Amino acid sequence: GESVGLHLPTLSVQEGDNSIINCAYSNSASDYFIWYKQESGKGPQFIIDIRSNMDKRQGQRVTVLLNKTVKHLSLQIAATQPGDSAVYFCAEPRPESGYSTLTFGKGTMLLVSP
Amino acid sequence: NAGVTQTPKFQVLKTGQSMTLQCAQDMNHEYMSWYRQDPGMGLRLIHYSVGAGITDQGEVPNGYNVSRSTTEDFPLRLLSAAPSQTSVYFCASSLDGQLMTQYFGPGTRLLVL
């Protein structure tokens, strides 16, 4: 299947700043994406998803933007807090599994300093 | 409701040894899957199951076996461990394959010497 990848391996921000984590995908037919947060020593945790019929989706303090023209999506975290420190992954469903499993990008580590 | 549980938390094996990583869920989820995560990488799919008695291969299945005798359990077997299998292993389950409902376990850290 096509791969999902990230631009930056580590992002360091100050508490209160807005964070932007980027992700590129290669398959123009991809139509659903999920962002996961993985805290140290834990499994990934669902944050937010977006379908290709949307350009933007907002959650609590998080916004995902999807640009299908350049095959790029981003996760924006508003007023970043120390508890946001984690690795963030974008992922997309694997068609071979009936879209029930995932292909993950490599991840971006977000470090939030007080 | 314990969610997805994995045992052991940490294991050291010697090359050639066999072991089974356990995964159980109490949410009556039909879909279960195993991923491995190597340092600085995303998770890669090993095997998955869409229901009891049904399993299929993922992206990196070589060296691993699975079976799904019950809805609750999905063990992952390493028949002859190799250093390349040193990784963190995550089990996940979801209701009807809906990824929004997918939960990951806490992981098993495996070191093969």
HADDOCK unambig.tbl for C-alpha pairs under 7 A between the chains (distance, minus, plus):
assign (segid A and resid 42 and name CA) (segid B and resid 106 and name CA) 4.92 0.50 0.50
assign (segid A and resid 42 and name CA) (segid B and resid 107 and name CA) 6.77 0.50 0.50
assign (segid A and resid 43 and name CA) (segid B and resid 90 and name CA) 6.80 0.50 0.50
assign (segid A and resid 43 and name CA) (segid B and resid 104 and name CA) 5.36 0.50 0.50
assign (segid A and resid 43 and name CA) (segid B and resid 105 and name CA) 5.72 0.50 0.50
assign (segid A and resid 43 and name CA) (segid B and resid 106 and name CA) 4.90 0.50 0.50
assign (segid A and resid 43 and name CA) (segid B and resid 107 and name CA) 6.25 0.50 0.50
assign (segid A and resid 44 and name CA) (segid B and resid 104 and name CA) 6.19 0.50 0.50
assign (segid A and resid 100 and name CA) (segid B and resid 97 and name CA) 4.49 0.50 0.50
assign (segid A and resid 100 and name CA) (segid B and resid 98 and name CA) 6.43 0.50 0.50
assign (segid A and resid 100 and name CA) (segid B and resid 99 and name CA) 6.30 0.50 0.50
assign (segid A and resid 103 and name CA) (segid B and resid 44 and name CA) 6.74 0.50 0.50
assign (segid A and resid 104 and name CA) (segid B and resid 42 and name CA) 5.31 0.50 0.50
assign (segid A and resid 104 and name CA) (segid B and resid 43 and name CA) 5.79 0.50 0.50
assign (segid A and resid 104 and name CA) (segid B and resid 44 and name CA) 6.97 0.50 0.50
assign (segid A and resid 105 and name CA) (segid B and resid 42 and name CA) 5.41 0.50 0.50
assign (segid A and resid 106 and name CA) (segid B and resid 40 and name CA) 6.81 0.50 0.50
assign (segid A and resid 106 and name CA) (segid B and resid 41 and name CA) 4.59 0.50 0.50
assign (segid A and resid 106 and name CA) (segid B and resid 42 and name CA) 4.24 0.50 0.50
assign (segid A and resid 107 and name CA) (segid B and resid 41 and name CA) 6.70 0.50 0.50
assign (segid A and resid 107 and name CA) (segid B and resid 42 and name CA) 5.98 0.50 0.50
